[in-house]
């Protein structure tokens, strides 16, 4: 009998790769997405498989899944500033009402649930690297507060269900992740820079470009999440790549790897944009025996190829 797993946000970047992994591991995957930011293109290769089902549904409304469930991965949420500034109420609802609905479903089905939190719970951090013991520096009423606070609430209600109801829960704090299936126009630095470089446009860097990020390739992130789900650890855990670099350096690397003639253009830094982002992954290394394997250059080469192929297909379709 196959184990059954519900993956919300399944048509998104991370969710679709998780669908792939659990299909490969022999699970029956029930994918759920309201397609507000996800795309069926990311999971269409799974349609027709006997161990894959898709449910078009908004988890902020009551969630019903017929039959038994062994595991739930809650990855439904806008994850890009462009998205959560455009749909702030939906962002808050999926982190609060959506999480509440899925915790109730997990309780009813006696399923283990892993919720996707984020490094944004640390806000604009006053310490670096950020460990799970750091409580953060978040502006709850700033423009990014709708995402940051939704995720902080998500962690709080998950731990409440764990402590009060004895629910089997896991919490992953995801740091910047990249790779194929990122949307070219999702507003995050890496896909934006690659797109601008491939088109020969100026690369838009906010502020001085000295703010830092730490980028984890998608296959490494999925492996960390997979190991956390099947570990005994129930408190939040960072999964990310501790290799830190400035946004300016990232732009320069992308220009070099694409062979682009793009120039770098500096724009004002958005409000509450974190100045540093680097995970402390000691917990993941110790408990999960996990650390990232894909170097930034290797991951960028794979990502650039994906976007090149995507643009080639778009150009072909436009010329038909």
C-alpha positions as CSV (number, residue, x, y, z in Angstrom):
1,X,0.0,0.0,0.0
2,X,1.5,3.3,-1.1
3,X,1.9,6.1,1.5
4,X,-0.3,9.1,0.7
5,X,1.0,12.6,0.9
6,X,-0.8,15.9,0.4
7,X,1.4,18.7,-1.0
8,X,-0.1,22.2,-1.0
9,X,1.3,24.9,-3.3
10,X,2.2,22.0,-5.5
11,X,2.2,23.9,-8.8
12,X,4.7,26.4,-7.4
13,X,8.5,26.3,-7.8
14,X,9.3,24.4,-4.6
15,X,6.1,22.4,-4.4
16,X,6.5,21.0,-7.9
17,X,10.0,19.7,-7.2
18,X,8.7,18.1,-4.0
19,X,5.9,16.4,-6.0
20,X,8.7,15.0,-8.2
21,X,10.7,13.7,-5.3
22,X,7.8,12.0,-3.5
23,X,6.6,10.4,-6.8
24,X,10.2,9.1,-7.3
25,X,10.1,7.7,-3.7
26,X,6.9,5.7,-4.5
27,X,4.3,7.8,-2.7
28,X,0.8,8.6,-3.9
29,X,0.9,12.4,-4.2
30,X,-2.2,14.5,-3.9
31,X,-1.2,18.0,-5.2
32,X,-3.3,21.0,-4.2
33,X,-3.0,24.6,-5.6
34,X,-5.3,27.5,-6.3
35,X,-2.9,28.6,-9.1
36,X,-2.8,32.2,-7.9
37,X,1.0,32.1,-8.3
38,X,1.6,28.5,-9.3
39,X,1.5,27.1,-12.8
40,X,0.1,23.7,-14.0
41,X,3.1,23.7,-16.5
42,X,5.3,22.8,-13.5
43,X,3.4,19.6,-12.8
44,X,1.8,18.7,-16.1
45,X,4.4,15.9,-16.7
46,X,2.9,14.1,-13.6
47,X,-0.7,14.1,-14.9
48,X,-1.8,10.6,-16.0
49,X,0.3,8.9,-13.4
50,X,-1.8,6.5,-11.3
51,X,-0.1,7.7,-8.1
52,X,-0.7,11.5,-8.8
53,X,-3.9,13.5,-8.3
54,X,-4.4,17.3,-8.6
55,X,-7.0,19.3,-6.7
56,X,-7.6,22.9,-7.7
57,X,-8.4,24.4,-4.3
58,X,-7.6,27.4,-2.0
59,X,-6.4,26.0,1.4
60,X,-7.7,29.2,3.1
61,X,-11.1,27.6,2.7
62,X,-12.2,24.3,4.3
63,X,-9.9,21.5,3.0
64,X,-11.3,18.0,2.4
65,X,-9.2,15.1,1.1
66,X,-11.0,11.8,0.8
67,X,-9.3,8.7,2.0
68,X,-6.3,8.2,4.4
69,X,-3.3,10.6,4.6
70,X,0.0,9.8,6.0
71,X,1.8,13.1,5.5
72,X,1.0,16.8,4.6
73,X,3.5,19.3,3.3
74,X,2.1,22.8,3.5
75,X,3.9,24.9,0.9
76,X,1.0,27.1,-0.3
77,X,1.9,30.8,-0.1
78,X,3.1,33.6,-2.3
79,X,6.9,33.8,-1.7
80,X,8.0,36.8,-3.8
81,X,7.7,40.4,-2.7
82,X,6.0,41.2,-6.0
83,X,3.3,38.6,-5.1
84,X,2.7,39.4,-1.5
85,X,2.7,43.1,-2.1
86,X,0.1,42.5,-4.8
87,X,-2.1,40.1,-2.8
88,X,-1.4,40.9,0.9
89,X,-4.7,39.7,2.3
90,X,-4.4,36.3,0.5
91,X,-0.8,36.0,1.8
92,X,-2.0,36.5,5.4
93,X,-4.9,34.2,5.0
94,X,-2.9,31.3,3.6
95,X,-0.4,31.5,6.4
96,X,-3.1,31.7,9.1
97,X,-6.5,30.3,8.0
98,X,-4.8,27.9,5.5
99,X,-2.4,26.6,8.1
100,X,-5.2,26.2,10.6
101,X,-7.3,24.2,8.1
102,X,-4.4,21.9,7.3
103,X,-3.4,21.3,10.9
104,X,-7.1,20.4,11.5
105,X,-6.9,18.0,8.5
106,X,-3.6,16.5,9.9
107,X,-5.3,16.0,13.3
108,X,-8.3,14.3,11.7
109,X,-6.2,12.0,9.5
110,X,-3.5,11.4,12.2
111,X,-1.0,12.6,9.6
112,X,2.4,14.1,10.1
113,X,2.5,17.7,8.8
114,X,5.5,19.7,7.8
115,X,5.0,23.5,7.3
116,X,7.1,25.7,5.1
117,X,8.4,28.7,7.1
118,X,11.0,31.1,5.9
119,X,14.2,33.0,6.7
120,X,12.0,36.1,6.6
121,X,10.9,35.3,10.2
122,X,14.2,36.8,11.1
123,X,13.3,40.1,9.4
124,X,16.3,42.5,8.9
125,X,18.5,40.5,11.3
126,X,20.8,42.1,13.9
127,X,22.9,39.0,14.1
128,X,24.6,36.9,11.4
129,X,24.5,34.0,10.6
130,X,20.9,33.5,11.8
131,X,20.4,30.5,14.0
132,X,17.0,29.0,15.0
133,X,17.4,30.5,18.5
134,X,17.4,34.1,17.1
135,X,13.9,35.6,17.5
136,X,14.2,38.1,14.7
137,X,13.8,41.8,13.9
138,X,10.5,42.2,12.0
139,X,8.5,45.3,11.3
140,X,4.9,43.9,11.6
141,X,3.3,46.9,9.9
142,X,5.8,47.4,7.1
143,X,5.2,46.3,3.5
144,X,6.8,43.0,4.1
145,X,5.0,42.3,7.3
146,X,2.1,40.5,5.6
147,X,4.5,37.7,4.6
148,X,6.8,37.8,7.6
149,X,4.1,37.8,10.2
150,X,2.0,35.2,8.4
151,X,4.9,32.8,8.6
152,X,5.6,33.7,12.2
153,X,2.0,33.0,13.1
154,X,2.2,29.8,11.1
155,X,5.1,28.6,13.3
156,X,3.2,29.6,16.4
157,X,0.0,27.8,15.6
158,X,1.9,24.7,14.4
159,X,3.7,24.5,17.7
160,X,0.4,25.1,19.6
161,X,-1.2,22.1,17.8
162,X,2.0,20.1,18.5
163,X,2.0,20.9,22.2
164,X,-1.8,21.0,22.9
165,X,-3.0,18.2,20.6
166,X,0.1,16.1,20.4
167,X,0.1,16.6,16.6
168,X,3.2,15.2,14.7
169,X,4.6,18.4,13.2
170,X,7.8,19.7,11.5
171,X,8.8,23.3,10.6
172,X,11.4,24.1,8.0
173,X,12.8,27.7,7.7
174,X,13.7,28.0,4.0
175,X,16.5,30.3,2.9
176,X,16.8,31.7,-0.6
177,X,16.4,28.8,-3.0
178,X,16.7,28.8,-6.8
179,X,16.7,26.7,-9.9
180,X,14.5,25.6,-12.8
181,X,10.8,26.4,-12.6
182,X,11.3,29.8,-10.9
183,X,9.1,32.4,-12.7
184,X,11.1,34.8,-14.8
185,X,9.0,37.7,-13.6
186,X,8.6,36.8,-9.9
187,X,10.6,39.8,-8.8
188,X,13.3,37.9,-6.8
189,X,16.9,38.9,-7.5
190,X,18.2,35.7,-9.2
191,X,15.6,35.1,-11.9
192,X,15.3,38.9,-12.5
193,X,19.1,39.2,-13.0
194,X,19.2,36.1,-15.3
195,X,16.3,37.4,-17.4
196,X,17.8,40.9,-17.7
197,X,21.3,39.5,-18.6
198,X,19.8,37.2,-21.3
199,X,17.9,40.1,-22.8
200,X,20.9,42.4,-22.6
201,X,19.1,44.9,-20.4
202,X,20.5,46.8,-17.4
203,X,20.6,44.6,-14.3
204,X,18.6,46.4,-11.6
205,X,20.4,46.2,-8.2
206,X,18.7,47.8,-5.2
207,X,20.7,50.0,-2.8
208,X,24.4,49.8,-3.0
209,X,24.3,46.0,-3.7
210,X,26.2,45.3,-0.6
211,X,23.3,43.5,1.1
212,X,23.9,39.8,1.2
213,X,22.0,36.6,0.4
214,X,22.8,32.9,0.6
215,X,21.4,30.8,-2.3
216,X,20.6,27.1,-2.1
217,X,20.0,25.1,-5.2
218,X,16.6,23.4,-5.5
219,X,17.8,19.8,-5.3
220,X,19.7,20.5,-2.1
221,X,16.7,22.2,-0.6
222,X,14.4,19.3,-1.5
223,X,16.8,16.8,0.1
224,X,16.9,18.8,3.3
225,X,13.1,19.0,3.5
226,X,12.8,15.3,2.8
227,X,15.2,14.4,5.6
228,X,13.5,16.8,8.0
229,X,10.1,15.2,7.4
230,X,11.4,11.8,8.4
231,X,13.5,13.0,11.3
232,X,12.3,13.1,14.9
233,X,13.0,16.9,15.2
234,X,9.9,19.0,15.9
235,X,11.2,22.5,16.3
236,X,12.0,25.0,13.5
237,X,15.1,24.1,11.4
238,X,17.0,26.2,8.9
239,X,17.6,24.7,5.5
240,X,19.8,26.8,3.2
241,X,23.3,27.3,1.9
242,X,25.6,29.2,4.3
243,X,27.7,30.5,1.4
244,X,27.0,34.3,1.6
245,X,27.6,36.8,-1.2
246,X,26.6,40.3,-2.0
247,X,23.8,41.1,-4.5
248,X,26.3,43.1,-6.5
249,X,28.6,40.0,-6.7
250,X,25.6,37.9,-7.7
251,X,24.8,40.3,-10.6
252,X,28.5,40.2,-11.7
253,X,28.6,36.4,-11.7
254,X,25.4,36.2,-13.8
255,X,26.8,38.7,-16.3
256,X,30.0,36.7,-16.6
257,X,28.2,33.3,-16.9
258,X,25.8,34.5,-19.5
259,X,28.4,36.4,-21.5
260,X,26.0,39.4,-21.4
261,X,26.8,43.0,-22.2
262,X,24.4,44.2,-19.5
263,X,25.5,47.0,-17.2
264,X,24.5,47.2,-13.5
265,X,22.0,49.9,-12.6
266,X,21.5,50.9,-8.9
267,X,18.0,51.7,-7.7
268,X,16.7,52.8,-4.2
269,X,16.5,50.0,-1.6
270,X,12.9,48.9,-0.8
271,X,11.6,49.4,2.7
272,X,12.6,46.8,5.3
273,X,14.8,44.9,2.8
274,X,17.1,42.6,4.9
275,X,20.7,43.7,4.8
276,X,22.1,40.3,5.5
277,X,20.8,36.8,5.1
278,X,22.9,33.7,6.0
279,X,21.7,30.5,7.7
280,X,23.4,28.8,10.5
281,X,22.9,25.1,9.5
282,X,24.5,23.4,12.4
283,X,21.2,21.8,13.4
284,X,20.6,20.4,10.0
285,X,24.1,19.1,9.7
286,X,24.0,17.5,13.1
287,X,20.5,16.1,13.1
288,X,19.9,15.4,9.4
289,X,23.5,14.8,8.3
290,X,22.6,17.3,5.6
291,X,24.5,20.1,3.9
292,X,24.3,21.6,0.4
293,X,26.3,19.9,-2.4
294,X,25.7,22.1,-5.4
295,X,28.0,25.1,-5.8
296,X,26.6,28.5,-6.7
297,X,28.3,28.4,-10.1
298,X,27.0,24.9,-10.9
299,X,23.5,25.9,-9.9
300,X,23.6,29.1,-11.8
301,X,24.7,27.3,-15.0
302,X,21.7,24.9,-14.7
303,X,19.4,27.8,-14.0
304,X,20.7,30.0,-16.9
305,X,20.1,27.0,-19.2
306,X,16.5,26.6,-18.0
307,X,15.8,30.3,-18.6
308,X,17.5,30.3,-22.0
309,X,15.3,27.3,-23.1
310,X,12.2,29.0,-21.7
311,X,12.9,32.2,-23.7
312,X,13.6,30.2,-26.8
313,X,10.2,28.4,-26.5
314,X,8.4,31.7,-25.9
315,X,10.1,33.3,-29.0
316,X,9.2,30.3,-31.1
317,X,5.5,30.5,-30.0
318,X,5.4,34.3,-30.7
319,X,6.7,33.7,-34.2
320,X,4.2,31.0,-35.1
